[in-house]
Amino acid sequence: MFTKFANWRNWRLPVKLAAVLIVPVTIAVGAGVVLINSQIERADSYAALQRLVKVRAALIPVIEGVQAERRIVAEGVGPEALSEQSKRTDDARAVLRDQIGRTSLSEVVTARITEVQNRIGDLTVLRDRSSNDIPAVIKIYSELTDSLLDVDEVMASEFGDAALLRTAMGLHHVVHVRDQVLYQQAVVLSGLTRGQLTNAEVRALVESNVKLGYIADEFAALATPDQMKVYGKNFSGPDIEAQRTMLAAAVLHPTSDAAATGNNNANNRPKPLPIATQDWTKATGAVVTAMDSVVTGLQDDLRNTANRLRDESSDAAGTASAILFASLILAATVGFVVGRYLLRSLNALRRSALDVAWTKLPEMVATGRGSTEIEAVPVDTTEEFGEVARAFDAVHQQAVKSVIEQASMRANMRNIFVNLSRRSQSLVERQLRLMEELEKFEEDPDQLANLFKLDHLATRMRRNNENLMVLSGGDVARRFHQAIPLTDVLRAAAAEIEQYQRVMVHTAPNAEVVGYVASDLVRLLAELLDNATSFSPPNSQVAISASIEAGDIVQIDVVDQGIGIDPEALAAVNHRLEAAGEGVDVEVSREMGLFVVGRLAARHQIVVRVDAKQGKGTRAIVLVPAELAPRREESWESFRGEAIERQQASWFQQTKAAAPPPPPAPARQSPESARGFLNAFQRGVQRGLPENQESR
């Protein structure tokens, strides 16, 4: 399996096309999947940031609630207002807890939130002691607010995207600035309640003002031009200037714990703060309101940016998926169209080539006829497949011309052979008739034996001429006009060969071979007998017998006692017999006998097979169909009449009209003269036997 897979040159064309396309398609799909996955992950991260924005949005009301409680405690308006504000703060805390429960936060944020929640749990005790020590309560509220702001800063740092991080940190700085303003408001309100500020409160105001400027500078470094424009617009106006003026007056006014400079009378006591509570509350409220608008704007900007980035990432993932899918569809379509065109052109070329190779050219070679006009391969393009198709058309055209030329040459050669065979056969027939005339009136035994030898040599020459006619594809002139008994056919075949005295003809069944088949069957059996006598010991006999098998098929067996044939050679002999019957060219110079046997057998659907065993002789089996050798019913009268007729007629008759009429039969001889003629014939035959057998 691995060897077949590694031998890629033998892959089919669809597999090769798929292998060519699968590499870029795999790379494109991999890159597309990575891109889509990254966009999806980015969209998920923006979704997490959206949830974080909601957590921050829920955290800011908690910070504002704590800052409001601090302001109420510093203003000292009473427990009712503090109780109402505490309820609002607790509601904001509940919303924050619910939002945190639905959001997955980092470990750092979770730890900070847990710490702050523990500190917020102490608000109940802090609210109860709010009327006892206002500066201490304000300090604890401020520390809690700083913890909440630290949580907000940690959450702001979780925004890893640059477009969100700047806005998130800017929002934190603005919330921090507003916390400093509210802290200053609470400290000054605490001093207005007592009439004067302490040194610690003044230091705290100064530090807060410095911190406020530092945080504002950090916001300016991170904010966008539009955000700075909004920030500058909200921090300008008479209220802002009034708040700054009153804060400066509070910081510069003598503190309540400053050292006395004179007597402790009423004239030497420090004067109360030159600030009206209502004016201070109004001015700081205006600043906080301006800060709230900035916070709201930044929150909306952060939320909208997170939503926009998530939508863009989702859209990018969807667009990448659509492009990838469309690319795959396009690649599949292009691959299918191009592959189908290539396969269609290749299949058309293949079908045309196979049709020419297996059908058209063999038919033209077999018939020797055909037109020089060829059918072009149905590929009309001008690219490589079209060029191959045109090249094949040129090869086909040249092959057709060669076949026609070869067929014409073969026809000329066949006509030459037929002409030579007929001329030679005519001379041999005349020679045989002359021999018969001489034999009839010759009484010298020695001379008669020589005449018989010449007669037999002429008979073999006639058979060779007839074989040449068969090889040329023509038909021989020597035909029987009437049905011939099967026994006479076997004897006639034995008389056709050189070593006829070695052939033992067994009695054949009562069957007659039709006239137009008898002459060909005689030549077929003569060739088999000639081979049997040539390839068997000279002192052995060759037996020829016939029997009627199932279906009235006549089986003729030619058996010799030679050395036999090995299995490979036997298979080759049977193959040559079949090939000769199918018209396939063989080496006629070496196997003319087998070729003639195959041609004659195929002409009448006679089956010829050779069976042999090494060292046990060879057996040739001839199966004649029943319609070519039907059974006959004989009577004594018909047999006697047929015998008398045979005495008056020769074995074979010429079909040519130009042949001369046979000579008149000689006068009937007496038994004594016939017996003497027969003895002289036998002595002449014995003298005429050759000493060495000629192999074929």
N, C-alpha and C positions, 0 to 999 in steps of 0.2 A: 504493500500500500504506500509506504514512504517512497519507494523507488518510483512508483507511478506518479506520485505527487511531485517528486523532485524533477522528473523528466518533463519540464513545463513546455518543451517544444512540441510535444505530442498532445497537448491540451486542445480541446475543441475550441473553435473561434468564440462562441458565447462565453466560455470560461475565461479565455484570454481577455476579452473585452471587459468582463466583470472584474478581472484582476487589475486591469489598467485603471478602471474607474474607482475601484474600492479604496485605493490609497488616498487620492485627493478627497474623496467623499468622506472617508474616515477622519482625515485631518480637519476638514471643514466642520464635520459634525462635532468632533472633539472640541475645536475652538469655539464653536457656537454654543455648545453645552456649558463650557467653562464661562463664557461671557454671560449667558443667561443665568447661570448659577450665581455668578458674582453680582449681577443686577438684582436678583431675588434676595441674596443675602444683604445687599445694600438697602433694598426696600424694607427688609425685616429690621435692619438696624435703625432706619428712620422711623419705623413704626414703634420700636422701643423708645426712641427719643421723643416721639409724640406722647407716649405714656409718661415719660419723665417730665415733659412739659406740663402735663396735667398734674403730676405730683407737685411740681414747683408752684403751679397755679393754686393748688390747695394749701401749700405751705405758707404762701404770702399772707392769706387772711389770718392764719394763726399768729404770724409775726405782728400783723397789724392789731390783732386783738390784745396781745401782750403789751404792745406799745400804748394802746388806748387805756388799758388798765393802769399802766404806769402814769399816764397823764392824769387820770381821774384821781389816783392816790396823791399825786403831787399837787393837784388843784384843790383837793379836799372838799369835793362837792357833796359827799355823803355816801353812806353804804348802799342806798337804793340804786344810784347810778352805777356803782361798782358791781352790784349784783346783776344788773341787766347786761352790762358789758361782759361779765364773767360767763353768763349764759351764751352769749354770742361767741365767745372764745371757745367754749366747750363744744358748741356745734361745729365750729371750724375744725377743731381737733378730730371730731368724729368723721367729718368728710375726709380729712387727711389720712386717718387710719384706713378708711374704706378704700381710698385710692392706692395707698401703699400695699394693701392686701391684694389688689388686682395687677400689681406691677412687679416685675422681677428686677430687683436692684442689686448693685454690686455689694461686696462684703463691706467695703469702707462706708458706703452710704448707709447700709443697714445698721452697722455698728454706731454711727453717729446719731441716726434717728432713734435707736434704742436708748442711747445715753440721754438725748434730749427729752424723750418721752418720760424717762424716769424723773428728770428734773421738773418737767411740767406737772408731774403728779404732786409736787409740793406746793402748787399754787393755792390750794385750799388753805393750808396753814399760813401762807404768805398773805392771803387776803384777810385773814382774821386779825393779823397783827399790823395791818396797813395804817391804822390810826395812831399807833404807839410811836414808831420811829420812822418818820417819812423818809429821810435821807438814806437810811439802811435799806428800806423797802425798795426805794428807787434804784439803789445799787444792785440789789438782787434781781429786780426786773431787767436791768440793763445787762447783767451777766447772762440771764436766760435769753435775752434778745440776741446777744453776741453768739451764743451757742446755736440758736436757730439760723443766724446768718452764716455761721461756719458750715452748717448742713447745706444751706443754699449754695455756698461756694463749692462744696464738694460735688453737689449735683451738677453745677454749672460746668465743672471740669470733666464730667462724663460725656459731654457733647464733643465727640472726636472730630466731627466735620468742621472745617475752618469757617464755613459760612454760618454755622450755628454757634460755634464756640465764641466768636466775637460778640454776637448778640447776647448769648447767655451770660458771659462775664460782664458785659455792659449793663444788663438788667440787674445783676448782683450788685454792681457798684452803685447804681441809682438807688436800689433798695437800701444799701448801706448808707448812702448820703442822706436819704430821707430819715433813716433811723437816727443819724447824728442830729438832724434838725429837730426831730421829736424829743431826743434826749436833752438837747439844749432847752427846748420848750418846757420839759418837765422840771429841770433844775431851776430855771428862772421862776416858774410858777411856785416851786417850793420856797424860793427866797421871797417872792412877793407875799406869800402867806405869812411868813415870819417878819417881813419888812426889809430884811437884808440877807445877803448871801454870806456864806462862810468862805474862809480861805480855800478849803478843800473843794468847794463847789466852783469857785472862781478858777482854780487850777484845772478842774475837770472841764469847765467850759472852754478854757484856752486849749487844752489837749484835744477836745472834741472839734474845735474849729480848725486846728492844724490837721487832724485826721480827715476832716471833711475836705479840706483843700487837696490833700494827698489822694484821697479816693476819687475826687473830681478829676484830678490830673490823669489817673489811671483810666477812668472812663473816656476821657478825651483821646487817650492814646489808642483805645480799642474801637471807639465808636466810628461809624461811617459818617460821611459828610451830612447826609440827611438826618441821621440821629443827632449829630451835634447841632444842626440847625434847629431841630425841635427842642433840644435841651436849652440852647441859648435863648430861644424865644420864650420859654416858660420861666426862665430865671432872670427875667428883666421886668421892671415895672416899679411903681411906688411902694407896693407892699413888700417886695423883696428888699428894697433899700431901707424901708422902715424897720424891717426885722433886723437887718444888719446894724442899723444905728442903735436900736434899743439893746441889742446884744452887746455892742461895744460899751454903751453906758452902764450896763449891768456889770460888765467885767471891770470897768474903771472905777465904779463906785466903791467907797470904803466898805469893808466887810464887817460883820457883826462881832467877830472875835478879834478885831484889831486892837492894839494897845491904846489906852486913854492918854490924852495930851494935857488935860487940865483937871479942874474940879469936876466932880461927878454930878453936877447939876444938870438940869434939863437943857440948858443952852449948849453944854459941851457934848451931849449924846449925838451919835451918828444919825444922819437923816435917813429916812426910808428911801428905797429905790425910786428914782424919778421916772418910773414906768407904770402906766396904768395896766391893770390886769386885762381889761377888755381890749386895749390896743395891742398888747403883746399876744393875746390869744388870737385876735383877728389877723395880725401880721404873720404869725407862725402858721395859722390855718391856711392862709393864702399860699405860703411856700409849700406846705404839705400837699395842698390841692394841685399845685403846679407839678409837684413831684409825682403825684398819683397819675396824672395824665401821661407823664413820661413813662412811668412803670407800665401803665396799660398799653401804651403804644409799643413798647419793647416786647411785652408779652404777646401782643397780637402779631408783631413782626416775627418773633421766634416761632409761634404756632404756625403762622402762614408759611414761613420758610421750611419748617419741618414737613408740613403737608405737601408743599410744592416739591421738595426733594424726594419725598416718598412717591408722589405721583409720577415724577420724572423717571425714577428708578423702575417703577412698575411698568410705565409706558415703554421704557427702554428694553426691559425684559420681554414684554409682549412684542415689541417691534423686532427684536432679535429672534424671537421664536418664529414670528411670521416670515422674516427674511430667510431663516434657516429652513423652514418648511418649504417655502417657495423655491429656494435654491435646490433642495432635494428633489422636489417635483420637476423643476427645470432640468436638473442633471439626469433624472430618470427618464424624462421625456426625450431629451437629446440623445442619451445613450440608447434608448429603445428605438428611436427613429433611425439613428446612424447604424446601430447594430442590425436592425431589420433590413435596412438597405444593403449593408454588406453581406448579410446572410442570404438575402434574396438574389443578389448578383452572383454570389459564390455558388449558391444552389443551382441557379440557372446555368452557370458555366459547368458545374459538375454534372448536371443532368445531360447537357448537350454532349459533353465529352464522353460520358458513359454510353449514351445512345449511339454516338458515332463508333465508339470502340467495340461495343458488344452487339450492335444491331445493324447499323447501316453498312459499315465497312465489311463485316463478315458476309452479309447478304450480297454485297457487290462482288466480293471475292468469290463467293460460291456460284453466283449466276454469271459473273463476267460481264454484266450489263449494268448500265446506269448512266445518269446524266452528269455532266461535269459541273452543273450548277448546284451549289451547296446551299443549305439553309443556315443562315448566319445565327450565331449565338445571340439570344435576345437580351443583350446588355448594350445599351446605346450611349453610355456615358463616355467621357474623354479622359477620365482619370485612370488609375492603374488597372482597375478591373476591366474597364473598357479596352485598354491596350492589350491586356491578356486575352480578352475575347477576340479582338481582331487578329492577334498572333495565332490563336487557335484556329480561327477561320482560314488563315493562310496555310497552316499545317494541314488542315482538313482538305483544302483545295488541292494541295500538292499530293496528299495521300490518295485522293480520288483519281487524279491523273495517273499516278503510278499504278493503281489497281487496274484502271482501264487499259493502260499500256501493257501491263503484265498479262491481263486476261486476253488481250489481242494476241500477244506473243504466244501464250499457251494454246490459244485456239489454232494459230498457224502451225505450231508444232504438232498438235493433235491431228490436224488435217494431213500434215506430212506423214505422220505415222500411219494413219488410216490408209492413205494412198499407197504407201510402201507395203503395208500389210496386205491390202487387197491384191496388189500386183504379185507379191510373192505367193500369196495363197492361191491365186489363179494358176501360177506355174506349178505349185506343188500338187494341185488337184489334177492338172494335166499329166504330171509325172506319175501320180498314183493310178490313174486310169490306164496309162501305158504299162505300168507294172502289172496290173491285173490282167491285161491282154497277154503279156508275155508269160505270166504264171499259168494261165489256162492251157497253153499249148506247149509248155516245156515239160519234157519227160526225163531229162537228165537230173538225177537227184542233186548232184553237186551244184549244177547251175541253178536249179530251183531253190536251193538253200541260199545262194547268193542273192537271188531275186527277192527272197523273203527278207533278207537283211536290208536290202535297199528299200523294200516296201515299208519296213518298220521305221527306218530312219526318216523316210518321207512323211510317215504318219506323225512322228515327233516334231518334224519341221512344221507340219500343218498346225499341230497344237500350239507350238510357240507363236506362229503367226496369229492364231486366234487369241492367244493371251495378249499379244501386242494390241490387237483390236480392242480387247476388254480394257486394257490400261489406257487406251486412247479415248475411252468413253463411247466407242461405237458399238455396233451390234454385228455379230458374226452372220455369215450367209448360210452356214450349215445348220439346218433346222429339221426336226422331225415334223411330218405332217399329221401323223396319227399318234394316239396314245401308245406308249411302249411299255411292255411288262417290266416290272422292277428288276427281275433277274437279268433280262437282256441289258438293262442300263448298267448293272454292276459288271457284267462281262465286258460290255463295250468300254467301260472305264479301265478295266484291267488290260484290255488290248491296246490302250493308248500309250502305255508306258514302255520303257525299254526292257525292264526285267519282268515282263508279264508272266514268265514261267514260274516265278516265285509267289505269285498271288494265288491264294486259295479262296475261290468264290463259294460261299455257302448258299444253300437253297434259300431263296427269298420268299416271302409270303405272296399271296395272290393279290397284287396291286399293280396298277398301271399309272405311269407317270405321264401327265398331259404332254402333248407334243412340244409346245413352246418352252417347256421347262426341261424336257429330257436332255436336250443337247447341252444346256448349261450345267445340269446336274452331272452329266458324264464328264465334262471338263473339270468340274469341282472335285469329283471323286478321283479323277486321274491325277490331279495335283497332289491330293492327299496320299494316294498310293505311291506316287513317285517319290515323295518325301519319306514315306515309310520304308521303301526299299533302299533308298540312299543312305538312311541313318540307322540301318540295322545290319547285322552280320550277313555276308553274302550267302551262307549256307542255311539261313533261316527263312521261314515263310512269313508272308503277310496275309492276314485273314481279313476278309470283308464280308460282313453279314448284315442282314436287315431284319427288323421285327416291327410289329405294329403295337404301339403303346396306347395308353388311355387317351380318349378323344380321337382315335384313329390316326394319331400322328405316327408317321413312319420314321423309325430311328435306324440309321445306318452307322455301323461301327467299323472303323479301320484300325486294326490292332497289329502292332509289330512286336518283335522281341529284342528291341535294341536296348541301349543303355539308359533310356529315359531322359527326363529333363528335370533339373532342379526347380524348386518352387518359384524362385525369382524369375528365371527364364520362362517358366510356364505362364506366369502372370503377364510377362511382356508379350508372349506369343498371342495370348487371348486378347490383350489390349490392341495388338496390331490388327487382328482380325476385325475387331470392332471399329478401329480407326479407318481401316480400308473401306468398311461398309458405310461409314459416315462421310467418305470422300476426303479424308485427311491425307495429305501427302506423306508418304513414307519413303524409306530407302529402297526403291524398286530394284535397284541393281543387285542388292543382296537378298531381298525378300519378295521377289516377284511372285513366287508361288502363293505365299500367304496373302499378298495383296489381291491376286486374281481370285482366290477363294473367297475373301471377304467381299469383293465387288459382286461376284456371282451370287453369293448367299444373300446379300442385301437387296439384290435386284428382285428376288422372289420371296422375301421374308423367310428365308431358310436360316436356321440357327446352327452355327458351327462352334464347337468348343473342343479344346484339347485337354486331356487328362493324362497325367503321367506320374509314375513313381520312380524315384531314383534307383536305377539298376533293374527295373522290372518292365521295361518297355513303355511304349506310348500308345495312347488310345485317342483317336479322333472321333467325335460324336457329331453326326449330322442329323438334325431334326427337320423333316419335311412336313409342312402342314397337310392336313387331311384332304383339303380341296385340290392340292397339287398331285397327290398320289392316292386316288380313291381305290377302294377294294373292287374286285371283279369276281363274277361267278362264271366259272369255266365248265364246259362240257367236252367230252372227247371229240365230238365232231368239230367244234370250233377250234380245238387245239390242233387237229389234223389239218384243217383248212388253213390255219395260220402258219403251220409249219410248211405246207406246200407253197404258200405265198412267199414265205421268206426265202425259199430256194430260188424264186424267180426274181427277187428284188434285192438291192444292196442296202447296207445299213443306213447310210445318210444320203440325202438328196439335196441338190443345189436349188436354192430359191431364185437364183438369177434366171431370167428368161433367156439370156444369151448363151447359157450352158448347152453344150452339145448333147443330144439324146444318148442314153446308154446303149452299148452294143447289144446285139441280139444274144440271147442265152445259147450256150452250146448244146449240142445234141445230148440226150440223156445217155449216160454211160452204164455199162453192165456192172454188177456187184464186184466181179473180179477186178475189172479195171479201176473201180473206185477204191478197192482195198489196196491195190498196188500204189495208187496215187497218194493215199494217206500214209503208207509206210515211207514212201519217198519224202513226203512233207516232214514227217517226224525226224528222219535222218538229217534233212537239211536244217531243221531248227536246231538240233543238237550241235551241228558243226558251226552254226552262226552265232552261238553264244559267245560274248566277249570274255576275255580272260580277266580283265580288271574292270570293276564297276566305276562309272563316272559319277562323282558326287556333285550335287546341285547346290 
